[in-house]
Amino acid sequence: MIPATFDYQAPATLEEALSLLASDLDGAKILAGGHSLIPAMKLRLAQPQLLVDIARIKSLAYIREEGDKILIGATTTHYQLESSDLLKSICPLLPDCALNIGDVQVRNKGTIGGSVAHSDPAGDWPAAVLALGAELVLVGPNGERTEKAEDFFVDLFTTSLLPGEILREIRIPKPSGRFGQAYQKVPHPATGYAVVGIAVHLELNDDGSCKAAGIGVTGVSTKAYRAEAVETALAGTNLDDNALAAAVTHVCDGVNALSDLYASSDYRSHLAQVHTRRAIQAAKSKVK
Ligand SMILES: Cc1cc2nc3c(=O)[nH]c(=O)nc-3n(C[C@H](O)[C@H](O)[C@H](O)COP(=O)(O)OP(=O)(O)OC[C@H]3O[C@@H](n4cnc5c(N)ncnc54)[C@H](O)[C@@H]3O)c2cc1C
């Protein structure tokens, strides 16, 4: 439970952080809230030579509207998202999702950028950013690039981040028109992480039919994913019981549901269907 020896630097700017990372591409690691990395270091699953602490870079923590986007800085904490009045009014899925993470101590230190970059298969944020069609802004030695959330999550604890890159910002299309959102989670009784977590963003036409749906799924597979077959099956329907029952059968299409001591693959698939249906119903009930 004692980490291997490491050096520590707390740069004041993003530029300094990038240059520290570039100085040791193999041995340096970003530290944000530390709530996933420090446990991994204590178990010696990670043994970085140098920790570059980006949590002290003040310009990386913000939530703001800009044009038709919501911009969230990578070191914004779960608690800042949970308690944001702006988000409660324009994109309630984000505070709802934050509220489901760990306990208040975890939410006070852990960051959305750290959670997204960690790509824990049972982490909550990946489901929400996928459902919302987010873009991730990545900055590195070769400049800045954006990546769609669905291309960012590659596999278990693996993303498309390149060596020396920092996830700087999460950009979310600002919901408009008639929309409703919900997050449904079955927490593991021992860890609180998602056995299944379903994030839903629904957009309705004036006649109440489904214009578009974004469904993000976590806990089920080795990485979070968008349930595109469910989204397609919902589009154009009036979201009645028959439409929902048919659509949710597709939630595990294209993935092998994980099996572990707590939940077999079949049980997890079943939970995913039940909670996708509940999340869609909850999102529909919140449409304004
Ligand atoms: C007791 C406990 C309970 C928890 N329960 C839950 C839960 O229910 N649901 C849930 O989703 N999570 C849970 N977590 C995890 C928590 O949400 C973490 O905060 C989160 O997973 C990682 O964020 P962090 O800021 O702590 O990142 P860190 O631990 O600092 O970093 C995690 C990884 O991401 C990298 N990284 C961090 N920031 C960036 C960046 N901006 N750009 C590129 N790479 C970066 C780091 O190098 C590291 O590899 C729990 C943690 C604990 C300790």
The ligand as a MOL file (V3000), in Angstrom:
LIG
                    3D

  0  0  0     0  0            999 V3000
M  V30 BEGIN CTAB
M  V30 COUNTS 53 58 0 0 0
M  V30 BEGIN ATOM
M  V30 1 C -13.7320 5.5270 -2.8170 0
M  V30 2 C -13.8960 5.9050 -4.2820 0
M  V30 3 C -15.1460 5.7450 -4.8680 0
M  V30 4 C -15.3280 6.1000 -6.2070 0
M  V30 5 N -16.5570 5.9200 -6.7540 0
M  V30 6 C -16.7510 6.2380 -8.0680 0
M  V30 7 C -18.0280 6.0680 -8.6910 0
M  V30 8 O -19.0180 5.6620 -8.0760 0
M  V30 9 N -18.1400 6.4030 -10.0020 0
M  V30 10 C -17.0790 6.8920 -10.7330 0
M  V30 11 O -17.2380 7.1810 -11.9160 0
M  V30 12 N -15.8680 7.0610 -10.1640 0
M  V30 13 C -15.6800 6.7570 -8.8610 0
M  V30 14 N -14.4430 6.9460 -8.2870 0
M  V30 15 C -13.3440 7.4750 -9.1240 0
M  V30 16 C -13.3670 8.9960 -9.0930 0
M  V30 17 O -14.4850 9.4840 -9.7910 0
M  V30 18 C -12.1000 9.5960 -9.6970 0
M  V30 19 O -12.0920 10.9360 -9.3010 0
M  V30 20 C -11.9670 9.5610 -11.2150 0
M  V30 21 O -12.0930 8.2970 -11.7420 0
M  V30 22 C -10.5830 10.0500 -11.6690 0
M  V30 23 O -10.5150 11.4260 -11.5900 0
M  V30 24 P -9.3020 12.1110 -10.8690 0
M  V30 25 O -9.4560 13.5610 -11.1310 0
M  V30 26 O -9.2400 11.6750 -9.4670 0
M  V30 27 O -8.0620 11.5670 -11.7420 0
M  V30 28 P -6.6530 10.9890 -11.3180 0
M  V30 29 O -6.8130 9.8530 -10.3860 0
M  V30 30 O -5.7620 12.1080 -10.8880 0
M  V30 31 O -6.1360 10.4700 -12.7510 0
M  V30 32 C -6.7350 9.3260 -13.3470 0
M  V30 33 C -6.0130 9.0240 -14.6520 0
M  V30 34 O -6.3060 9.9990 -15.6450 0
M  V30 35 C -5.1120 10.7180 -16.0640 0
M  V30 36 N -5.5540 12.1160 -16.1810 0
M  V30 37 C -6.1450 12.8660 -15.2090 0
M  V30 38 N -6.5190 14.0560 -15.7040 0
M  V30 39 C -6.1410 14.0670 -17.0080 0
M  V30 40 C -6.2650 15.0320 -18.0660 0
M  V30 41 N -6.8890 16.2070 -17.8940 0
M  V30 42 N -5.7700 14.7120 -19.2750 0
M  V30 43 C -5.1690 13.5120 -19.4990 0
M  V30 44 N -5.0420 12.5590 -18.5460 0
M  V30 45 C -5.5290 12.8370 -17.3130 0
M  V30 46 C -4.0910 10.4490 -14.9830 0
M  V30 47 O -2.7670 10.5070 -15.4880 0
M  V30 48 C -4.4710 9.0470 -14.5450 0
M  V30 49 O -3.9600 8.1060 -15.4460 0
M  V30 50 C -14.2360 6.6140 -6.9560 0
M  V30 51 C -12.9780 6.7760 -6.3520 0
M  V30 52 C -12.8100 6.4300 -5.0180 0
M  V30 53 C -11.4580 6.6310 -4.3930 0
M  V30 END ATOM
M  V30 BEGIN BOND
M  V30 1 1 1 2
M  V30 2 1 2 3
M  V30 3 2 2 52
M  V30 4 2 3 4
M  V30 5 1 4 5
M  V30 6 1 4 50
M  V30 7 2 5 6
M  V30 8 1 6 7
M  V30 9 1 6 13
M  V30 10 2 7 8
M  V30 11 1 7 9
M  V30 12 1 9 10
M  V30 13 2 10 11
M  V30 14 1 10 12
M  V30 15 2 12 13
M  V30 16 1 13 14
M  V30 17 1 14 15
M  V30 18 1 14 50
M  V30 19 1 15 16
M  V30 20 1 16 17
M  V30 21 1 16 18
M  V30 22 1 18 19
M  V30 23 1 18 20
M  V30 24 1 20 21
M  V30 25 1 20 22
M  V30 26 1 22 23
M  V30 27 1 23 24
M  V30 28 2 24 25
M  V30 29 1 24 26
M  V30 30 1 24 27
M  V30 31 1 27 28
M  V30 32 2 28 29
M  V30 33 1 28 30
M  V30 34 1 28 31
M  V30 35 1 31 32
M  V30 36 1 32 33
M  V30 37 1 33 34
M  V30 38 1 33 48
M  V30 39 1 34 35
M  V30 40 1 35 36
M  V30 41 1 35 46
M  V30 42 1 36 37
M  V30 43 1 36 45
M  V30 44 2 37 38
M  V30 45 1 38 39
M  V30 46 1 39 40
M  V30 47 2 39 45
M  V30 48 1 40 41
M  V30 49 2 40 42
M  V30 50 1 42 43
M  V30 51 2 43 44
M  V30 52 1 44 45
M  V30 53 1 46 47
M  V30 54 1 46 48
M  V30 55 1 48 49
M  V30 56 2 50 51
M  V30 57 1 51 52
M  V30 58 1 52 53
M  V30 END BOND
M  V30 END CTAB
M  END
